[in-house]
Amino acid sequence: MKLTKLSLLILPFILFVGCSEEKQIGLSESAADTKYVEYIFCDIGPDYSQEGFEQMIKEWNELQDSLETPVEISVGAVPRVENDLFDFLWAIAWDSEEVRSKAWSEWLEGPGSDWTEQVAPIVSCGASDDGVEGVYAFNAYLPWINQVTDPTPDQGVASYNFCSYTDDFKEANLVKQGAEIGGFIDSLNNDYGANSAYWLAFLVPTFETPIEGSSTGKYDYAVRGYWDNEDVRLESVAFMQTLPPPSGPQPACTGNEDVFDIYNFRNTDS
């Protein structure tokens, strides 16, 4: 079979393999990078327009630039399937929970309240003036760093699959799975020039699941996949359907991925 950039990107999703638990290394010890990621529930207001929203993001960035502890990475995540909880998610990635707490304190003591009132006709995010309402935080573990030139294009596609450990599939299995996925994609990029912009993260909730009103049940972690465009994701899904089911111990996952269109709001992390 010919190895192409598009068809190869799906393989990380079918590498749900078992592993020996000789070394009980956890996600935090094994991760190539970690983040504290929060997803904020937001609703579109009555005066929303694309132009107005873009101007709002521009002004928000200017406010962030004026803070001592600004947001470094933030995106908007728009669900492909409508729900009753939010119109979109405002996601922020922090270096740690401590940095998050300091940044939110500065925001709430500074421009937070006025900004919330000003943009209410365009967008309403409960947390924007209290830092609490509609905020769901995760410890994010990146099992490996993808050595691509541009890991954060202005737009992309993300999927989330919600999983639970089983008697046979523990955290050690997940650690090994992440390492194998990273090594495999590195091999594709180095040996075949695939230039895969796929990024993987394991998200462990800091709150009790499920979220009230959500169709997603209780889970231990979410598998977040990221692609730089929809064509790559679709061909990956099609390729996966041609493969036999994986062998060995498996986590208990929902089976249905939640897909979001991703829009870059801010990225000063270099």
Stockholm file with secondary structure:
# STOCKHOLM 1.0

chainA/1-270         MKLTKLSLLILPFILFVGCSEEKQIGLSESAADTKYVEYIFCDIGPDYSQEGFEQMIKEWNELQDSLETPVEISVGAVPRVENDLFDFLWAIAWDSEEVRSKAWSEWLEGPGSDWTEQVAPIVSCGASDDGVEGVYAFNAYLPWINQVTDPTPDQGVASYNFCSYTDDFKEANLVKQGAEIGGFIDSLNNDYGANSAYWLAFLVPTFETPIEGSSTGKYDYAVRGYWDNEDVRLESVAFMQTLPPPSGPQPACTGNEDVFDIYNFRNTDS
#=GR chainA/1-270 SS CCCCHHHHTTGGGGCCCCCCCSSCCCHHHHCSEEEEEEEEEEEECTTCCHHHHHHHHHHHHHHHHTSSSCCCEEEEEEESSCCSSCSEEEEEEESCHHHHHHHHHHHHHTTHHHHHHHHTTTEEEGGGGTSCTTEEEEEEEESSCCCCSCSCCSEEEEEEEEEECCSSCCHHHHHHHHHHHHHHHHHHHHHHCCCCCCEEEEEEESSCSSCTTCSCCCCSEEEEEEESSHHHHHHHHHHHTTSCCCCSCCCEECSSCEEEEEEEEEECCC
#=GC SS_cons         CCCCHHHHTTGGGGCCCCCCCSSCCCHHHHCSEEEEEEEEEEEECTTCCHHHHHHHHHHHHHHHHTSSSCCCEEEEEEESSCCSSCSEEEEEEESCHHHHHHHHHHHHHTTHHHHHHHHTTTEEEGGGGTSCTTEEEEEEEESSCCCCSCSCCSEEEEEEEEEECCSSCCHHHHHHHHHHHHHHHHHHHHHHCCCCCCEEEEEEESSCSSCTTCSCCCCSEEEEEEESSHHHHHHHHHHHTTSCCCCSCCCEECSSCEEEEEEEEEECCC
//
